[in-house]
Amino acid sequence: MTKVQQSPQDILRYAQSAEGKRDPHLAYDALREAAPIWRDEDTGFIYVSSYAACDQILRSRSFGAAGLLQQEPRFDRSPSLQFLADTLSNIDPPHHTRLRSGIQKSFSVPVLKRSEALLAEVVAERVEALRDRTDFDVLGDYALTIPNTVICELLGVPRDDHVRFAGWLADQFRLLGPVPPSDELLDEVDVSTASLLDYMGALIEERRRDPRADIISELIAAQRDAEEPMSVREMTVTTSVLLAGGSDTTKTAIVIGTRLLLENPDQLADYLADPAAARPAFEEVLRLGGSVVLGNLRRAVEDVDLQGHRIAAGEIVVPVIAAANVDPAKFPDPLWFNIRRSPNPHIAFGGGVHVCVGNMMARMVGPVAISALVAAYPDMRMLDDGRDVDTGLPALRGMNSLRVTKKAG
Ligand code: HEM
């Protein structure tokens, strides 16, 4: 996008067009420059794209996430909207605190440690499968099922069900974002939500009878001592959403991370020379290529002073995470992919009480998956431009493929 003078409305349209979505961080960068806090007259939503204002929204109790989906005219008839309304992202404290602390405990460091071995195994297997290939797709042939496999194993979903389970959860994402879903789409997702809830309910009952070393079993055990135990519905929704929240986002981060390294040979050389670079590099991948472009909608629960702008109680704000993460007021030379950037206080995982519950897992899976691939095939070259595609969702980035070759150029 050329930086000509455009109205915020034009920039938003561009950012949400197929072309703008090919690099959403760049497109929303222009919105922040034009108007860091701006009301879209078509929807009434206030797009907030400076780092300082986004950070304030994420951390402030003056903005709440609950009650928005209930305003959807189709809410009472839609199991999917009701499901989403019950997820962590769409509830506020103290309800949120109770469910979140339950899941956080069972999604703990010891559980993650157990999954490290599994991750190493899965990644090694995927890398080996590419050994005899000259060309391959980093998404479809490599990253696609890595996060999904790890999360399903952590949850205790049997291997034969991984693909089915992932499909139901991917469907939930199709409803997210400031644009309401069509009736057709909602009907489709309602069917898969019902299957998901039945499946997860049955799995929870099974683990109650026969506990294993997985998140669901730990969550059930923790309820025995809880002051206010989680209901089966609460457990079902809260565990299901882990996969929904973690699979696509982490897969996309692996692919975008690989792309950023291949596009920046000097950074790749530095990365390959020093295994300790993998973790800070992944933070930089998240900052410049984080999968969540727009944070969840929030409503002001009272009048708020947002970095000098008055937001009235009841108004709805959209944190534009992609723009905040390239705000020059916070990040020097923000469009430079610098794997040594320090400090790197990006908000790719959000912030405050709703900060991504899976961030530790993503931070474990991402660097391991990227490092294993680029270390095994350091001479990979991109065969397509690897840009994002239109996911159909304003809130999320996504790619169809990242085709590469190992053949010398
Ligand atoms: C690179 C990968 C990931 C990115 C970029 C990401 C990003 C985010 C962001 C930005 C939020 C907060 C949105 C807001 O408050 O507006 C969030 C919340 C959440 N994420 Fe992630 N996420 C990732 C991986 C994961 C994983 C691996 C899981 C689970 C295994 C997960 C589960 C969740 C859940 C359940 C929430 C809601 C938390 C709450 O509201 O309390 N995410 N994520």
Boltz pocket constraint, residues with backbone or C-beta under 6 A from the ligand:
constraints:
  - pocket:
      binder: B
      contacts: [[A, 88], [A, 89], [A, 90], [A, 100], [A, 151], [A, 238], [A, 241], [A, 242], [A, 243], [A, 245], [A, 246], [A, 247], [A, 249], [A, 250], [A, 253], [A, 286], [A, 290], [A, 291], [A, 292], [A, 294], [A, 295], [A, 296], [A, 297], [A, 321], [A, 347], [A, 348], [A, 349], [A, 350], [A, 351], [A, 353], [A, 354], [A, 355], [A, 356], [A, 357], [A, 358], [A, 359], [A, 361], [A, 362]]
      max_distance: 6.0
